Amino acid sequence: MAKSQETQRIAIGFAGGQVLNARVSGDAHKALAKALADGEELFTLEGEDGTSLVRTSQVVYVRVDVDEQRVGFGL
């Protein structure tokens, strides 16, 4: 699988304290970053969990989890 198509876990923080957690492709994450930089008012975020409409003017931060998921003992 190409790097841009690997699933990334992101958290989008909004003014007021709400957080949207999503699993998205690298391409979707890049598209969100571009929409935020370009000042688009609304952005449709498509992820594995479903589709979300994001009002970009209310976004305070986007956190990307870069560590792989670990399960079990002895890590």
Distance bins in CASP14 RR format, pairs under 12 A and 6 or more apart:
PFRMAT RR
TARGET T0000
AUTHOR 0000-0000-0000
RMODE 2
METHOD distances of the structure
MODEL  1
1 7 0 0 0 0 1 0 0 0 0 0 0
1 25 0 0 0 0 1 0 0 0 0 0 0
1 26 0 0 0 0 0 1 0 0 0 0 0
1 27 0 0 0 0 0 1 0 0 0 0 0
2 25 0 0 0 0 1 0 0 0 0 0 0
2 26 0 0 0 0 1 0 0 0 0 0 0
2 27 0 0 0 0 1 0 0 0 0 0 0
3 25 0 0 0 0 0 1 0 0 0 0 0
3 26 1 0 0 1 0 0 0 0 0 0 0
3 27 0 0 0 0 0 1 0 0 0 0 0
3 29 0 0 0 0 0 1 0 0 0 0 0
3 30 0 0 0 0 0 1 0 0 0 0 0
4 24 0 0 0 0 0 1 0 0 0 0 0
4 25 1 0 0 1 0 0 0 0 0 0 0
4 26 1 0 1 0 0 0 0 0 0 0 0
4 27 1 0 1 0 0 0 0 0 0 0 0
4 28 0 0 0 0 1 0 0 0 0 0 0
4 29 0 0 0 0 1 0 0 0 0 0 0
4 30 1 0 0 1 0 0 0 0 0 0 0
4 31 0 0 0 0 0 1 0 0 0 0 0
5 24 0 0 0 0 0 1 0 0 0 0 0
5 25 1 0 1 0 0 0 0 0 0 0 0
5 26 1 0 0 1 0 0 0 0 0 0 0
5 27 1 0 0 1 0 0 0 0 0 0 0
5 28 0 0 0 0 1 0 0 0 0 0 0
5 29 0 0 0 0 0 1 0 0 0 0 0
5 30 0 0 0 0 0 1 0 0 0 0 0
5 47 0 0 0 0 0 1 0 0 0 0 0
5 48 0 0 0 0 0 1 0 0 0 0 0
6 23 0 0 0 0 0 1 0 0 0 0 0
6 24 0 0 0 0 0 1 0 0 0 0 0
6 25 1 0 0 1 0 0 0 0 0 0 0
6 26 1 0 0 1 0 0 0 0 0 0 0
6 27 0 0 0 0 0 1 0 0 0 0 0
6 28 0 0 0 0 0 1 0 0 0 0 0
6 29 0 0 0 0 0 1 0 0 0 0 0
6 48 0 0 0 0 0 1 0 0 0 0 0
6 64 0 0 0 0 0 1 0 0 0 0 0
6 66 0 0 0 0 0 1 0 0 0 0 0
6 68 0 0 0 0 0 1 0 0 0 0 0
7 22 0 0 0 0 1 0 0 0 0 0 0
7 23 1 0 1 0 0 0 0 0 0 0 0
7 24 1 0 0 1 0 0 0 0 0 0 0
7 25 1 0 0 1 0 0 0 0 0 0 0
7 26 1 0 0 1 0 0 0 0 0 0 0
7 27 0 0 0 0 0 1 0 0 0 0 0
7 28 0 0 0 0 1 0 0 0 0 0 0
7 29 0 0 0 0 1 0 0 0 0 0 0
7 47 0 0 0 0 1 0 0 0 0 0 0
7 48 1 0 0 1 0 0 0 0 0 0 0
7 49 0 0 0 0 0 1 0 0 0 0 0
7 64 0 0 0 0 0 1 0 0 0 0 0
7 65 0 0 0 0 0 1 0 0 0 0 0
7 68 0 0 0 0 0 1 0 0 0 0 0
7 69 0 0 0 0 0 1 0 0 0 0 0
8 21 0 0 0 0 0 1 0 0 0 0 0
8 22 0 0 0 0 1 0 0 0 0 0 0
8 23 1 0 0 1 0 0 0 0 0 0 0
8 24 1 0 1 0 0 0 0 0 0 0 0
8 25 1 0 0 1 0 0 0 0 0 0 0
8 26 1 0 1 0 0 0 0 0 0 0 0
8 27 0 0 0 0 0 1 0 0 0 0 0
8 28 0 0 0 0 1 0 0 0 0 0 0
8 29 1 0 1 0 0 0 0 0 0 0 0
8 30 0 0 0 0 0 1 0 0 0 0 0
8 32 0 0 0 0 0 1 0 0 0 0 0
8 33 0 0 0 0 0 1 0 0 0 0 0
8 45 0 0 0 0 0 1 0 0 0 0 0
8 47 0 0 0 0 1 0 0 0 0 0 0
8 48 0 0 0 0 0 1 0 0 0 0 0
8 62 0 0 0 0 0 1 0 0 0 0 0
8 63 0 0 0 0 0 1 0 0 0 0 0
8 64 1 0 1 0 0 0 0 0 0 0 0
8 65 1 0 0 1 0 0 0 0 0 0 0
8 66 0 0 0 0 1 0 0 0 0 0 0
8 67 0 0 0 0 0 1 0 0 0 0 0
8 68 0 0 0 0 0 1 0 0 0 0 0
8 69 0 0 0 0 0 1 0 0 0 0 0
9 20 0 0 0 0 0 1 0 0 0 0 0
9 21 1 0 0 1 0 0 0 0 0 0 0
9 22 1 0 0 1 0 0 0 0 0 0 0
9 23 1 0 1 0 0 0 0 0 0 0 0
9 24 0 0 0 0 1 0 0 0 0 0 0
9 25 0 0 0 0 0 1 0 0 0 0 0
9 26 0 0 0 0 0 1 0 0 0 0 0
9 29 0 0 0 0 0 1 0 0 0 0 0
9 47 0 0 0 0 0 1 0 0 0 0 0
9 48 0 0 0 0 1 0 0 0 0 0 0
9 49 0 0 0 0 0 1 0 0 0 0 0
9 62 0 0 0 0 0 1 0 0 0 0 0
9 63 0 0 0 0 1 0 0 0 0 0 0
9 64 1 0 0 1 0 0 0 0 0 0 0
9 65 1 0 1 0 0 0 0 0 0 0 0
9 66 0 0 0 0 1 0 0 0 0 0 0
9 67 0 0 0 0 1 0 0 0 0 0 0
9 68 0 0 0 0 0 1 0 0 0 0 0
9 69 0 0 0 0 1 0 0 0 0 0 0
10 19 0 0 0 0 0 1 0 0 0 0 0
10 20 0 0 0 0 1 0 0 0 0 0 0
10 21 1 0 0 1 0 0 0 0 0 0 0
10 22 1 0 1 0 0 0 0 0 0 0 0
10 23 1 0 0 1 0 0 0 0 0 0 0
10 24 1 0 1 0 0 0 0 0 0 0 0
10 25 0 0 0 0 0 1 0 0 0 0 0
10 26 0 0 0 0 1 0 0 0 0 0 0
10 28 0 0 0 0 1 0 0 0 0 0 0
10 29 1 0 0 1 0 0 0 0 0 0 0
10 30 0 0 0 0 0 1 0 0 0 0 0
10 31 0 0 0 0 0 1 0 0 0 0 0
10 32 1 0 0 1 0 0 0 0 0 0 0
10 33 0 0 0 0 0 1 0 0 0 0 0
10 45 0 0 0 0 1 0 0 0 0 0 0
10 47 0 0 0 0 1 0 0 0 0 0 0
10 48 0 0 0 0 0 1 0 0 0 0 0
10 49 0 0 0 0 0 1 0 0 0 0 0
10 52 0 0 0 0 0 1 0 0 0 0 0
10 54 0 0 0 0 0 1 0 0 0 0 0
10 59 0 0 0 0 0 1 0 0 0 0 0
10 61 0 0 0 0 0 1 0 0 0 0 0
10 62 1 0 1 0 0 0 0 0 0 0 0
10 63 1 0 0 1 0 0 0 0 0 0 0
10 64 1 0 1 0 0 0 0 0 0 0 0
10 65 1 0 0 1 0 0 0 0 0 0 0
10 66 0 0 0 0 0 1 0 0 0 0 0
11 17 0 0 0 0 0 1 0 0 0 0 0
11 18 0 0 0 0 0 1 0 0 0 0 0
11 19 1 0 1 0 0 0 0 0 0 0 0
11 20 1 0 0 1 0 0 0 0 0 0 0
11 21 1 0 1 0 0 0 0 0 0 0 0
11 22 1 0 0 1 0 0 0 0 0 0 0
11 23 0 0 0 0 0 1 0 0 0 0 0
11 24 0 0 0 0 0 1 0 0 0 0 0
11 29 0 0 0 0 0 1 0 0 0 0 0
11 32 0 0 0 0 0 1 0 0 0 0 0
11 59 0 0 0 0 0 1 0 0 0 0 0
11 60 0 0 0 0 0 1 0 0 0 0 0
11 61 0 0 0 0 1 0 0 0 0 0 0
11 62 1 0 0 1 0 0 0 0 0 0 0
11 63 1 0 1 0 0 0 0 0 0 0 0
11 64 0 0 0 0 1 0 0 0 0 0 0
11 65 1 0 0 1 0 0 0 0 0 0 0
12 18 0 0 0 0 1 0 0 0 0 0 0
12 19 1 0 0 1 0 0 0 0 0 0 0
12 20 1 0 1 0 0 0 0 0 0 0 0
12 21 0 0 0 0 1 0 0 0 0 0 0
12 22 1 0 0 1 0 0 0 0 0 0 0
12 24 0 0 0 0 0 1 0 0 0 0 0
12 28 0 0 0 0 0 1 0 0 0 0 0
12 29 0 0 0 0 0 1 0 0 0 0 0
12 32 1 0 0 1 0 0 0 0 0 0 0
12 33 0 0 0 0 0 1 0 0 0 0 0
12 35 0 0 0 0 0 1 0 0 0 0 0
12 36 0 0 0 0 1 0 0 0 0 0 0
12 43 0 0 0 0 1 0 0 0 0 0 0
12 45 1 0 0 1 0 0 0 0 0 0 0
12 47 0 0 0 0 0 1 0 0 0 0 0
12 52 0 0 0 0 1 0 0 0 0 0 0
12 53 0 0 0 0 0 1 0 0 0 0 0
12 54 1 0 0 1 0 0 0 0 0 0 0
12 55 0 0 0 0 0 1 0 0 0 0 0
12 56 0 0 0 0 1 0 0 0 0 0 0
12 58 0 0 0 0 1 0 0 0 0 0 0
12 59 1 0 1 0 0 0 0 0 0 0 0
12 60 0 0 0 0 1 0 0 0 0 0 0
12 61 1 0 0 1 0 0 0 0 0 0 0
12 62 1 0 1 0 0 0 0 0 0 0 0
12 63 0 0 0 0 1 0 0 0 0 0 0
12 64 0 0 0 0 0 1 0 0 0 0 0
13 19 1 0 1 0 0 0 0 0 0 0 0
13 20 1 0 0 1 0 0 0 0 0 0 0
13 21 0 0 0 0 1 0 0 0 0 0 0
13 22 0 0 0 0 0 1 0 0 0 0 0
13 32 0 0 0 0 0 1 0 0 0 0 0
13 36 0 0 0 0 0 1 0 0 0 0 0
13 54 0 0 0 0 1 0 0 0 0 0 0
13 55 0 0 0 0 0 1 0 0 0 0 0
13 56 0 0 0 0 0 1 0 0 0 0 0
13 58 0 0 0 0 1 0 0 0 0 0 0
13 59 1 0 0 1 0 0 0 0 0 0 0
13 60 1 0 1 0 0 0 0 0 0 0 0
13 61 1 0 1 0 0 0 0 0 0 0 0
13 62 1 0 0 1 0 0 0 0 0 0 0
13 63 1 0 0 1 0 0 0 0 0 0 0
14 20 1 0 0 1 0 0 0 0 0 0 0
14 52 0 0 0 0 0 1 0 0 0 0 0
14 54 0 0 0 0 1 0 0 0 0 0 0
14 55 0 0 0 0 1 0 0 0 0 0 0
14 56 0 0 0 0 0 1 0 0 0 0 0
14 57 0 0 0 0 1 0 0 0 0 0 0
14 58 1 0 1 0 0 0 0 0 0 0 0
14 59 1 0 0 1 0 0 0 0 0 0 0
14 60 1 0 0 1 0 0 0 0 0 0 0
14 61 0 0 0 0 1 0 0 0 0 0 0
14 62 0 0 0 0 0 1 0 0 0 0 0
15 55 0 0 0 0 1 0 0 0 0 0 0
15 56 0 0 0 0 0 1 0 0 0 0 0
15 57 0 0 0 0 1 0 0 0 0 0 0
15 58 1 0 1 0 0 0 0 0 0 0 0
15 59 0 0 0 0 1 0 0 0 0 0 0
15 60 1 0 1 0 0 0 0 0 0 0 0
15 61 0 0 0 0 0 1 0 0 0 0 0
16 58 0 0 0 0 1 0 0 0 0 0 0
16 59 0 0 0 0 0 1 0 0 0 0 0
16 60 0 0 0 0 1 0 0 0 0 0 0
17 58 0 0 0 0 1 0 0 0 0 0 0
17 59 0 0 0 0 0 1 0 0 0 0 0
17 60 1 0 0 1 0 0 0 0 0 0 0
17 61 0 0 0 0 0 1 0 0 0 0 0
18 52 0 0 0 0 0 1 0 0 0 0 0
18 54 0 0 0 0 0 1 0 0 0 0 0
18 55 0 0 0 0 0 1 0 0 0 0 0
18 58 0 0 0 0 1 0 0 0 0 0 0
18 59 0 0 0 0 0 1 0 0 0 0 0
18 60 0 0 0 0 1 0 0 0 0 0 0
18 61 0 0 0 0 0 1 0 0 0 0 0
19 58 0 0 0 0 0 1 0 0 0 0 0
19 59 0 0 0 0 0 1 0 0 0 0 0
19 60 0 0 0 0 1 0 0 0 0 0 0
19 61 0 0 0 0 1 0 0 0 0 0 0
19 62 0 0 0 0 0 1 0 0 0 0 0
19 63 0 0 0 0 1 0 0 0 0 0 0
20 32 0 0 0 0 0 1 0 0 0 0 0
20 43 0 0 0 0 0 1 0 0 0 0 0
20 45 0 0 0 0 1 0 0 0 0 0 0
20 47 0 0 0 0 0 1 0 0 0 0 0
20 49 0 0 0 0 1 0 0 0 0 0 0
20 50 0 0 0 0 0 1 0 0 0 0 0
20 51 0 0 0 0 0 1 0 0 0 0 0
20 52 1 0 0 1 0 0 0 0 0 0 0
20 53 0 0 0 0 0 1 0 0 0 0 0
20 54 1 0 0 1 0 0 0 0 0 0 0
20 55 0 0 0 0 0 1 0 0 0 0 0
20 58 0 0 0 0 0 1 0 0 0 0 0
20 59 0 0 0 0 1 0 0 0 0 0 0
20 60 0 0 0 0 0 1 0 0 0 0 0
20 61 0 0 0 0 0 1 0 0 0 0 0
20 62 0 0 0 0 1 0 0 0 0 0 0
20 63 0 0 0 0 0 1 0 0 0 0 0
21 45 0 0 0 0 0 1 0 0 0 0 0
21 47 0 0 0 0 0 1 0 0 0 0 0
21 48 0 0 0 0 0 1 0 0 0 0 0
21 49 0 0 0 0 1 0 0 0 0 0 0
21 50 0 0 0 0 0 1 0 0 0 0 0
21 52 0 0 0 0 0 1 0 0 0 0 0
21 62 0 0 0 0 0 1 0 0 0 0 0
21 63 0 0 0 0 1 0 0 0 0 0 0
21 64 0 0 0 0 0 1 0 0 0 0 0
21 65 0 0 0 0 1 0 0 0 0 0 0
22 28 0 0 0 0 1 0 0 0 0 0 0
22 29 0 0 0 0 1 0 0 0 0 0 0
22 32 0 0 0 0 1 0 0 0 0 0 0
22 45 1 0 0 1 0 0 0 0 0 0 0
22 46 0 0 0 0 1 0 0 0 0 0 0
22 47 1 0 1 0 0 0 0 0 0 0 0
22 48 1 0 0 1 0 0 0 0 0 0 0
22 49 1 0 1 0 0 0 0 0 0 0 0
22 50 1 0 0 1 0 0 0 0 0 0 0
22 51 0 0 0 0 1 0 0 0 0 0 0
22 52 1 0 0 1 0 0 0 0 0 0 0
22 54 0 0 0 0 1 0 0 0 0 0 0
22 62 0 0 0 0 0 1 0 0 0 0 0
22 63 0 0 0 0 0 1 0 0 0 0 0
22 64 0 0 0 0 0 1 0 0 0 0 0
22 65 0 0 0 0 0 1 0 0 0 0 0
23 29 0 0 0 0 0 1 0 0 0 0 0
23 45 0 0 0 0 0 1 0 0 0 0 0
23 46 0 0 0 0 0 1 0 0 0 0 0
23 47 1 0 0 1 0 0 0 0 0 0 0
23 48 1 0 1 0 0 0 0 0 0 0 0
23 49 1 0 1 0 0 0 0 0 0 0 0
23 50 0 0 0 0 1 0 0 0 0 0 0
23 52 0 0 0 0 0 1 0 0 0 0 0
23 64 0 0 0 0 0 1 0 0 0 0 0
23 65 0 0 0 0 1 0 0 0 0 0 0
23 69 0 0 0 0 0 1 0 0 0 0 0
24 30 0 0 0 0 1 0 0 0 0 0 0
24 31 0 0 0 0 1 0 0 0 0 0 0
24 32 1 0 0 1 0 0 0 0 0 0 0
24 33 0 0 0 0 0 1 0 0 0 0 0
24 43 0 0 0 0 0 1 0 0 0 0 0
24 44 0 0 0 0 0 1 0 0 0 0 0
24 45 1 0 0 1 0 0 0 0 0 0 0
24 46 1 0 0 1 0 0 0 0 0 0 0
24 47 1 0 1 0 0 0 0 0 0 0 0
24 48 1 0 0 1 0 0 0 0 0 0 0
24 49 0 0 0 0 1 0 0 0 0 0 0
24 50 0 0 0 0 1 0 0 0 0 0 0
24 51 0 0 0 0 0 1 0 0 0 0 0
24 52 0 0 0 0 1 0 0 0 0 0 0
24 54 0 0 0 0 0 1 0 0 0 0 0
24 62 0 0 0 0 0 1 0 0 0 0 0
24 64 0 0 0 0 1 0 0 0 0 0 0
24 65 0 0 0 0 0 1 0 0 0 0 0
25 31 0 0 0 0 1 0 0 0 0 0 0
25 32 0 0 0 0 0 1 0 0 0 0 0
25 45 0 0 0 0 0 1 0 0 0 0 0
25 46 0 0 0 0 1 0 0 0 0 0 0
25 47 1 0 0 1 0 0 0 0 0 0 0
25 48 0 0 0 0 1 0 0 0 0 0 0
26 32 0 0 0 0 1 0 0 0 0 0 0
26 33 0 0 0 0 1 0 0 0 0 0 0
26 34 0 0 0 0 0 1 0 0 0 0 0
26 45 0 0 0 0 0 1 0 0 0 0 0
26 46 0 0 0 0 0 1 0 0 0 0 0
26 47 0 0 0 0 0 1 0 0 0 0 0
26 48 0 0 0 0 0 1 0 0 0 0 0
26 64 0 0 0 0 1 0 0 0 0 0 0
26 66 0 0 0 0 0 1 0 0 0 0 0
27 33 0 0 0 0 0 1 0 0 0 0 0
27 34 0 0 0 0 0 1 0 0 0 0 0
27 45 0 0 0 0 0 1 0 0 0 0 0
27 46 0 0 0 0 1 0 0 0 0 0 0
27 47 0 0 0 0 0 1 0 0 0 0 0
28 34 0 0 0 0 0 1 0 0 0 0 0
28 35 0 0 0 0 0 1 0 0 0 0 0
28 43 0 0 0 0 1 0 0 0 0 0 0
28 44 0 0 0 0 1 0 0 0 0 0 0
28 45 1 0 0 1 0 0 0 0 0 0 0
28 46 1 0 1 0 0 0 0 0 0 0 0
28 47 1 0 0 1 0 0 0 0 0 0 0
28 48 0 0 0 0 1 0 0 0 0 0 0
28 49 0 0 0 0 0 1 0 0 0 0 0
28 50 0 0 0 0 0 1 0 0 0 0 0
28 51 0 0 0 0 0 1 0 0 0 0 0
28 52 0 0 0 0 0 1 0 0 0 0 0
28 54 0 0 0 0 0 1 0 0 0 0 0
28 62 0 0 0 0 0 1 0 0 0 0 0
28 64 0 0 0 0 0 1 0 0 0 0 0
29 35 0 0 0 0 0 1 0 0 0 0 0
29 36 0 0 0 0 0 1 0 0 0 0 0
29 43 0 0 0 0 0 1 0 0 0 0 0
29 45 0 0 0 0 1 0 0 0 0 0 0
29 46 0 0 0 0 0 1 0 0 0 0 0
29 47 0 0 0 0 1 0 0 0 0 0 0
29 62 0 0 0 0 1 0 0 0 0 0 0
29 63 0 0 0 0 0 1 0 0 0 0 0
29 64 1 0 0 1 0 0 0 0 0 0 0
29 65 0 0 0 0 0 1 0 0 0 0 0
29 66 0 0 0 0 0 1 0 0 0 0 0
30 36 0 0 0 0 0 1 0 0 0 0 0
30 37 0 0 0 0 0 1 0 0 0 0 0
30 43 0 0 0 0 0 1 0 0 0 0 0
30 45 0 0 0 0 0 1 0 0 0 0 0
30 62 0 0 0 0 0 1 0 0 0 0 0
30 64 0 0 0 0 0 1 0 0 0 0 0
31 37 0 0 0 0 0 1 0 0 0 0 0
31 38 0 0 0 0 0 1 0 0 0 0 0
31 40 0 0 0 0 1 0 0 0 0 0 0
31 43 1 0 0 1 0 0 0 0 0 0 0
31 44 0 0 0 0 1 0 0 0 0 0 0
31 45 0 0 0 0 1 0 0 0 0 0 0
31 46 0 0 0 0 1 0 0 0 0 0 0
31 47 0 0 0 0 0 1 0 0 0 0 0
31 54 0 0 0 0 0 1 0 0 0 0 0
31 56 0 0 0 0 0 1 0 0 0 0 0
31 62 0 0 0 0 0 1 0 0 0 0 0
32 38 0 0 0 0 0 1 0 0 0 0 0
32 39 0 0 0 0 0 1 0 0 0 0 0
32 40 0 0 0 0 1 0 0 0 0 0 0
32 42 0 0 0 0 0 1 0 0 0 0 0
32 43 1 0 0 1 0 0 0 0 0 0 0
32 44 0 0 0 0 1 0 0 0 0 0 0
32 45 1 0 1 0 0 0 0 0 0 0 0
32 46 0 0 0 0 1 0 0 0 0 0 0
32 47 0 0 0 0 0 1 0 0 0 0 0
32 52 0 0 0 0 0 1 0 0 0 0 0
32 53 0 0 0 0 0 1 0 0 0 0 0
32 54 1 0 0 1 0 0 0 0 0 0 0
32 56 0 0 0 0 1 0 0 0 0 0 0
32 59 0 0 0 0 1 0 0 0 0 0 0
32 61 0 0 0 0 0 1 0 0 0 0 0
32 62 1 0 0 1 0 0 0 0 0 0 0
32 64 0 0 0 0 0 1 0 0 0 0 0
33 39 0 0 0 0 0 1 0 0 0 0 0
33 40 0 0 0 0 0 1 0 0 0 0 0
33 43 0 0 0 0 0 1 0 0 0 0 0
33 45 0 0 0 0 0 1 0 0 0 0 0
33 54 0 0 0 0 0 1 0 0 0 0 0
33 56 0 0 0 0 0 1 0 0 0 0 0
33 59 0 0 0 0 0 1 0 0 0 0 0
33 61 0 0 0 0 0 1 0 0 0 0 0
33 62 1 0 0 1 0 0 0 0 0 0 0
33 64 0 0 0 0 1 0 0 0 0 0 0
34 40 0 0 0 0 1 0 0 0 0 0 0
34 43 0 0 0 0 1 0 0 0 0 0 0
34 56 0 0 0 0 0 1 0 0 0 0 0
34 62 0 0 0 0 0 1 0 0 0 0 0
35 41 0 0 0 0 1 0 0 0 0 0 0
35 42 0 0 0 0 1 0 0 0 0 0 0
35 43 1 0 1 0 0 0 0 0 0 0 0
35 44 0 0 0 0 1 0 0 0 0 0 0
35 45 0 0 0 0 1 0 0 0 0 0 0
35 53 0 0 0 0 0 1 0 0 0 0 0
35 54 0 0 0 0 1 0 0 0 0 0 0
35 55 0 0 0 0 0 1 0 0 0 0 0
35 56 1 0 1 0 0 0 0 0 0 0 0
35 57 0 0 0 0 0 1 0 0 0 0 0
35 59 0 0 0 0 1 0 0 0 0 0 0
35 62 0 0 0 0 0 1 0 0 0 0 0
36 42 0 0 0 0 0 1 0 0 0 0 0
36 43 1 0 0 1 0 0 0 0 0 0 0
36 45 0 0 0 0 0 1 0 0 0 0 0
36 54 0 0 0 0 1 0 0 0 0 0 0
36 55 0 0 0 0 0 1 0 0 0 0 0
36 56 1 0 1 0 0 0 0 0 0 0 0
36 57 0 0 0 0 1 0 0 0 0 0 0
36 58 0 0 0 0 0 1 0 0 0 0 0
36 59 1 0 0 1 0 0 0 0 0 0 0
36 60 0 0 0 0 0 1 0 0 0 0 0
36 61 0 0 0 0 0 1 0 0 0 0 0
36 62 1 0 0 1 0 0 0 0 0 0 0
37 43 0 0 0 0 0 1 0 0 0 0 0
37 56 0 0 0 0 1 0 0 0 0 0 0
37 59 0 0 0 0 0 1 0 0 0 0 0
37 62 0 0 0 0 0 1 0 0 0 0 0
38 56 0 0 0 0 1 0 0 0 0 0 0
39 54 0 0 0 0 0 1 0 0 0 0 0
39 55 0 0 0 0 0 1 0 0 0 0 0
39 56 1 0 0 1 0 0 0 0 0 0 0
39 57 1 0 0 1 0 0 0 0 0 0 0
39 59 0 0 0 0 0 1 0 0 0 0 0
40 53 0 0 0 0 0 1 0 0 0 0 0
40 54 0 0 0 0 1 0 0 0 0 0 0
40 55 0 0 0 0 1 0 0 0 0 0 0
40 56 1 0 1 0 0 0 0 0 0 0 0
40 57 0 0 0 0 1 0 0 0 0 0 0
40 59 0 0 0 0 0 1 0 0 0 0 0
41 53 0 0 0 0 0 1 0 0 0 0 0
41 54 0 0 0 0 1 0 0 0 0 0 0
41 55 1 0 0 1 0 0 0 0 0 0 0
41 56 1 0 0 1 0 0 0 0 0 0 0
41 57 1 0 0 1 0 0 0 0 0 0 0
41 58 0 0 0 0 0 1 0 0 0 0 0
41 59 0 0 0 0 0 1 0 0 0 0 0
42 52 0 0 0 0 0 1 0 0 0 0 0
42 53 1 0 0 1 0 0 0 0 0 0 0
42 54 1 0 0 1 0 0 0 0 0 0 0
42 55 1 0 0 1 0 0 0 0 0 0 0
42 56 1 0 0 1 0 0 0 0 0 0 0
42 57 0 0 0 0 1 0 0 0 0 0 0
42 58 0 0 0 0 0 1 0 0 0 0 0
42 59 0 0 0 0 0 1 0 0 0 0 0
43 51 0 0 0 0 0 1 0 0 0 0 0
43 52 0 0 0 0 1 0 0 0 0 0 0
43 53 1 0 0 1 0 0 0 0 0 0 0
43 54 1 0 1 0 0 0 0 0 0 0 0
43 55 0 0 0 0 1 0 0 0 0 0 0
43 56 1 0 1 0 0 0 0 0 0 0 0
43 57 0 0 0 0 0 1 0 0 0 0 0
43 58 0 0 0 0 0 1 0 0 0 0 0
43 59 0 0 0 0 1 0 0 0 0 0 0
43 62 0 0 0 0 0 1 0 0 0 0 0
44 50 0 0 0 0 0 1 0 0 0 0 0
44 51 1 0 0 1 0 0 0 0 0 0 0
44 52 1 0 0 1 0 0 0 0 0 0 0
44 53 1 0 1 0 0 0 0 0 0 0 0
44 54 1 0 0 1 0 0 0 0 0 0 0
44 55 0 0 0 0 0 1 0 0 0 0 0
44 56 0 0 0 0 0 1 0 0 0 0 0
45 51 1 0 0 1 0 0 0 0 0 0 0
45 52 1 0 1 0 0 0 0 0 0 0 0
45 53 1 0 0 1 0 0 0 0 0 0 0
45 54 1 0 1 0 0 0 0 0 0 0 0
45 55 0 0 0 0 0 1 0 0 0 0 0
45 56 0 0 0 0 0 1 0 0 0 0 0
45 59 0 0 0 0 0 1 0 0 0 0 0
45 62 0 0 0 0 0 1 0 0 0 0 0
46 52 0 0 0 0 1 0 0 0 0 0 0
46 53 0 0 0 0 0 1 0 0 0 0 0
46 54 0 0 0 0 0 1 0 0 0 0 0
47 54 0 0 0 0 0 1 0 0 0 0 0
52 59 0 0 0 0 0 1 0 0 0 0 0
54 60 0 0 0 0 0 1 0 0 0 0 0
54 62 0 0 0 0 1 0 0 0 0 0 0
56 62 0 0 0 0 0 1 0 0 0 0 0
67 75 0 0 0 0 0 1 0 0 0 0 0
68 75 0 0 0 0 0 1 0 0 0 0 0
69 75 0 0 0 0 0 1 0 0 0 0 0
END
